[in-house]
Amino acid sequence: MPDAEFELKHEAVDELKRLAAHPVQEVERLEQTALEGRTAASILIIVAGIFVGVSLIAAAMYGLVEFVTWLVEG
């Protein structure tokens, strides 16, 4: 395994551990880190943030559709 790939995985695991320990402070720090682009995990942080945002929107839309279906059928 190349060194860069190992470093990226190791850095991503470290970020997740810190995120689990102090979520609010870490989200703010990760936002700043991603904007600065100074680490190899910056792109992963951005992609993960987009994934979480899209997932929340999809879950809300699914819930809304299920609720409307329940109202119409009930």
NORPEGI-V421341 format. One record per residue. RES is the residue in one letter. PSI is psi in whole degrees, -180 to 180 (none if undefined). NEAR is the number of other ideal C-beta (glycine too) atoms within 8 Angstrom. Layout:
# NORPEGI-V421341
RES/PSI/NEAR
RES/PSI/NEAR
This chain:
# NORPEGI-V421341
M/131/3
P/153/5
D/-39/5
A/-40/7
E/-42/8
F/-44/9
E/-41/9
L/-46/11
K/-43/8
H/-42/8
E/-40/11
A/-40/10
V/-42/8
D/-41/8
E/-42/12
L/-38/8
K/-44/8
R/-37/10
L/-38/11
A/-30/6
A/-47/6
H/82/7
P/-48/7
V/-48/6
Q/-38/7
E/-36/12
V/-43/9
E/-42/8
R/-41/9
L/-37/12
E/-46/9
Q/-42/8
T/-43/12
A/-39/11
L/-37/6
E/-30/7
G/29/6
R/-4/5
T/162/7
A/-23/7
A/0/11
S/-45/12
I/-36/6
L/-37/9
I/-44/12
I/-46/9
V/-42/8
A/-40/8
G/-42/11
I/-43/8
F/-45/8
V/-44/8
G/-47/8
V/-38/8
S/-41/8
L/-42/8
I/-43/8
A/-41/8
A/-40/8
A/-42/8
M/-41/8
Y/-44/8
G/-41/8
L/-43/8
V/-43/8
E/-40/8
F/-45/8
V/-40/8
T/-43/8
W/-41/8
L/-42/7
V/-43/6
E/-28/5
G/none/4
